[in-house]
Amino acid sequence: MTGKPLYLNGKWVSTSDTLSVYDKATGELISDVSTLKRSQVATAISDAHEAYLSWRDRTAKNRGDYLRACADELLRRKKEIASIITKENGKPLAQSLGEVDVSADHLYWYSEEARRAYGRTIPHQMDNKRHLIIKSPIGVVGAISPWNFPLVLAVRKIAPALAAGCTVIIKPASYTPLSVLAFAECVDSSGVPAGVFQVVVGSAKEIGAEFTENHLCRKITFTGSTPVGQDLIRAAAQTVTPLSLELGGHAPVIVFADSNIELAVETVMVAKYRNNSQSCIAANRIFVQDSIYETFLESFVKRTKALKVGNGMDSETDIGPLVDGNAVKNALEQIDDATAKGARLMCGGLRLNDKENFLSPAVIADVPLNASCMKEESFAPIAPVCSFRTEDEVVSWANDSMFGLAAYVCTGDLNRMFRMGESLEAGTIGINDGAPTASHCPFGGTKQSGWGRELGSEGMDAFLETKHISIGAVHL
Ligand code: ADP
């Protein structure tokens, strides 16, 4: 028996080695997906290189037309693809529908940005010279995407790379390859030439090794954990392959007494619980100024208790299953560690009896800074809260992390907004905004949260080389 086919060089290819994909809410098998051997990944890279030689020569407008056709098809199949996301990932369906919308928006935005890969001319310093700066696509791109946003984090890599004139091979996470395979059907139906976009599934280590060691793979773009990012950095040293890395986060949220408390609670609800709290920009440490601490806590606990945990396909569900039982185990250990160090568990924190990967959302108050949840990413619906006194104190706490992906601030003071934007060490700072990521604005981390930026014009720059053309012997 062969598995669900992969999309390789314009064809749908099945193999007899497979990996199984399960519904995260019911545990039922959804599909057995074909997997590749390393030699087949090498062939995909050669095919991508062949396709690159003509894709890069098309006009940017033409490449943009294909991206728009992919987005149109994605939206036409929105409901069906959203339910694939919910089943293989677990998030509530309304959020999966949103993920399809945002993915289409990325494609539309980069279909236009393709035309704006501007170069420049630089005034000459010698009479007989002229200088042009042009942007050229970097070549074949190896993309590795995670399971927490199985569609949008893949499209965030694919859209700008294709717009820039690169060809792309993507390896989706083994927990969630089906969303990317559905996207490949949209690419196929839009008529993108063979080899421009391909999907490989198989051993992450082998695919990573092929991407980093194969000289035809000219760029690797990765979203995932910091340890795997570090492995890729080490491996890419052999070929000096450039990397864009979007790694872990440990976002602080700072709620100042001058904020509107209900709006602040709403901001924290979104920043904490969106995507079943399995987001690298999820709120991990919630710092509330002492004079409003109890009032904030009361309202936040009330809102958290009202969240409904269940199957993401049920329209009532606010929080679906976590990716696996281990995710719940880690969260329970973080809660135990915090309470052992003096924190108060205000609500939730219970594994739902018959389902090993469902956890009721937990608010933990008075969490000391040395608790493990204040240092390590939770990736689960647990919300550690503690109070602070002064702005200086809380900024030093917020920045005391090896991560620097996102930070959130709730305040009504305009001066403070600017001060926070400048002093917090994070690539994205949401001020009274719990969902700050957008197609047109750069996204990425400082410190051990990664290298480079996705989205915005920076997101396309990641796939472009800057070339200087120096023209000598000009006779004007
Ligand atoms: P998470 O499980 O938090 O998403 P991972 O870093 O484990 O983070 O996984 C992110 C992606 O990286 C997935 O597609 C996974 O299969 C892939 N991956 C895991 N280990 C490696 C590796 N050694 N080399 C390349 N990719 C890897």
Residues whose N, C-alpha, C, O or C-beta is under 5 A from the ligand:
A	BS01	ADP	I144 S145 P146 W147 K171 P172 A173 S174 A204 K205 G208 T223 G224 S225 V228 D231
